[in-house]
Amino acid sequence: MKPLAGVTILDFTRLLPGPYCTFLLAGLGAEVIKVEDVGPGDLLRHFPPLIDGAGSIFRALNQGKTSVALDLKQPAGQAIAHDLAAQCDLVIEGFRPGVATRLGIDFPTLSAANDRLVYCSISGYGQQDRWRDLPGHDLTYAAMTGLLDALFPDTPRVPGVQLVDAAVALLAGMRVLAALHNTSHGPQYLDVSLADAARALMPGAMIEARGPGPDVLMETLRGGERNDVYLCADGRWLALSPVEDPFWHRLLDVLVAKRLIPPNQPPDSETLHAIFRRRPASDWFDLLSAAGIPCAPVRTVTEAAIDDPPAAWDNLSRKNPAQAPTLGEHTIPWLQRLGYSDDEISRLEETGVIRTASGS
């Protein structure tokens, strides 16, 4: 029995942050009802590469979920959302502040009919922040919070991974789990922001930036003898982080034993870079890891994903893509569970309130 078996989630999110959060919760056993607009649905459905007409990232994040397509701008669509929310334990939405209220799916409205409801809003800067109305994506939140500066001082670059989007999914998931553990206290509202998630990725930097200085941890994390990456003889890189004294002394012992440095003369950064260029990265990894020194070859994403896939992605591959719902695939089954008649469902489809798997 998975820990969230029996928990039902109504998911109004799209793109990466919210869907990744509900993907993780589904992995813990929750049933997820993904609510999409009647067209085009979650934009990730159309983001290449496409497999059988659906984006591979969408397939991965939404495997095992059900899809209900509603026009939330119509009162009848909002009424269906209210009916669904009354049956759910958690509602999660990812609109800009104020949008959920305009669509009639805000916390006061949905919790009025469900006194055990946990309601989580994921937004850029939070519901009350001065930047609350600003649009944004992963990169802009990393920039605004100082995360880009922490990663790439002086010359900011695009990280290449959605650090903040993934972090907010984890942060929201943690808060949701705590709230679901405490539903006896009535409806609960959770305000989770991408900005807070970005700050959560750099606690040391945040603490040092607000302290008297100097920024010892930040200087260490940005490279030096005890924390750096080294180009090796084969053109590959090795990450090496003997930050603590015991690891540093082990490294010195190895280098002395190999007659690469003289005893009692710790090398500076320039000397270490010259030393590591003498051998392939794999040789250094074998030698140093055997000595219990923290190091790792810098692998490509593809190498890491193929060699050591996380358990959550075990059934994902481009040759055997994950099964995700088509847009509106489960609209009819859910409406039937809510007690809607076939005639009512037909009228709702004819008026564009819903979209079903057979709809165009």
C-alpha positions, 0 to 999 in steps of 0.5 A: 500500500503506497502512503497516498493511496486513497488520496485524490488530487484535482490538478489545475497546473500545466507546464513543469512545476505543478505537473512535476509535483503531482507526478511525484505525489502520484508516485506515492499512490495519489489519484490525479485528475488533471484539468485542462482547457478544452483546447489546446490543453497543457502546452507541454502536450505540443512541445517537441519531440513528439511521440504519437502526437504528444510531447515526450516531456508531457508524457513523462510528467503526466503518466497515470493521471486522468484528463478532464477538459473544461472551459472554466470561463463558463459557469457550467465548467466551473460547476463541474470543477466545484463538483470534482473539488468536493470529492478531492483531498487536494487542489493544486493550481498554478495560475498567477494571483487572482486568476483562480478567483476569476475562474471561480476555483479559488480556495474560499469557493472550493473549501466552502463545500469541502472542510477537509480540503488542502488547497495549494497555489504555486505562483512566481512570487507568492500571493502577497509579494510586491512582484506578484503580478509579474509573469516569469519562467524558471530563468527570471526567478533564478535571476531575481532571487540571486540564484544566477549570481550564486551559480555564475558570478560576474558572468551570468549564464542560462543554467540549462536545467529548470532548477527553480521549477523542479525545486518548487515542485519538491517544496510544494510536495513537502508542504502538501504532505504535511498538510494532508497529515493534518486535515482534521483542523479544517481546510488549509491554504498553502501559498508556495512560490518559485522565488521561495524555492529558488532561495531554498536552493542556496541556504548558505548563500542567503545566510552569508549575504545577510551576515557580517561577512566574509562570504567563506562558504560562497568563495569555497563553493565557487572553486578553489583547491578544495572544490573544483573541476579539472580538465584531464588528459582525455578531454573529460572533466573531473569534479573534486571536492575534498572540502573537509580536512580528512579528505584534503589530507587523503588527497595530499597523501595520494599525490605524495605517494604518486610523487606528484607533489613533494611532502609538506607542500600543499599544492595551489589551484594552478598546480592541481590543474596541471597535475590532473591534465596528466591522466584521463578522468577515469584513471583519476576517478578510480584512483581517488575514489578508491582512496575515499576522496569525494570525486566524480567524472563530469558525465553528460545528461545522456550518460547519467540518464542511461547509466543511472536512471532515477527509480521514478523514471524507470519505465521511461524511454523514447522507444517505450514512452510513458502512457499519459492521457489524451486531452479530455480522455476521462471527462466522460467517466468522471462526469458519470461518477459525479452523477451527470446523465448522458444527455447532460454530458452531450449538452455540455459537449455541444456547448463547448463546456467540456471536451471528451476524447472523441472531441475535436 
